[in-house]
Amino acid sequence: KVNRVSREAIITMHNALMKYGRRIARRAVEYAEKSKRKTVTEDDVKRAIADYI
């Protein structure tokens, strides 16, 4: 059983999540803009996530 996580592992995970979070956010904005909306919806985010999975 793992009891601890190194600082470096946490930083690496944080950086990866931020990178993919920004990609997903940009794609979600693209979907909203294509639909001529100013608001990003939950569906935009779900579609953006699906693009990267």
C-alpha positions as CSV (number, residue, x, y, z in Angstrom):
1,K,0.0,0.0,0.0
2,V,1.4,3.4,-1.0
3,N,1.3,5.9,1.9
4,R,3.1,8.9,0.4
5,V,3.6,10.8,-2.9
6,S,6.7,12.7,-3.6
7,R,6.7,16.4,-4.2
8,E,8.1,15.8,-7.7
9,A,5.2,13.4,-8.5
10,I,2.7,16.0,-7.3
11,I,4.3,18.7,-9.4
12,T,4.4,16.5,-12.5
13,M,0.7,15.6,-12.1
14,H,-0.2,19.2,-11.5
15,N,1.6,20.3,-14.7
16,A,0.0,17.6,-16.8
17,L,-3.5,18.4,-15.5
18,M,-3.0,22.1,-16.2
19,K,-1.8,21.4,-19.7
20,Y,-4.7,19.2,-20.6
21,G,-7.1,21.6,-18.8
22,R,-6.0,24.5,-21.0
23,R,-6.4,22.3,-24.1
24,I,-9.9,21.3,-23.1
25,A,-10.9,24.9,-22.3
26,R,-9.6,26.2,-25.6
27,R,-11.5,23.4,-27.5
28,A,-14.7,24.1,-25.5
29,V,-14.5,27.8,-26.4
30,E,-14.1,26.8,-30.0
31,Y,-17.4,24.8,-29.8
32,A,-19.2,27.7,-28.2
33,E,-17.9,30.1,-30.8
34,K,-18.9,27.8,-33.7
35,S,-22.4,27.8,-32.2
36,K,-22.3,31.6,-32.0
37,R,-22.6,31.6,-28.2
38,K,-20.7,33.7,-25.7
39,T,-21.1,31.1,-23.0
40,V,-19.3,27.8,-22.8
41,T,-21.8,25.1,-21.8
42,E,-21.3,21.8,-20.0
43,D,-21.9,20.1,-23.4
44,D,-19.0,22.1,-24.9
45,V,-16.7,20.9,-22.1
46,K,-17.9,17.3,-22.5
47,R,-17.3,17.3,-26.2
48,A,-13.9,18.9,-25.7
49,I,-12.9,16.2,-23.2
50,A,-14.1,13.5,-25.6
51,D,-11.8,14.9,-28.2
52,Y,-8.8,14.1,-26.0
53,I,-9.8,10.7,-24.6
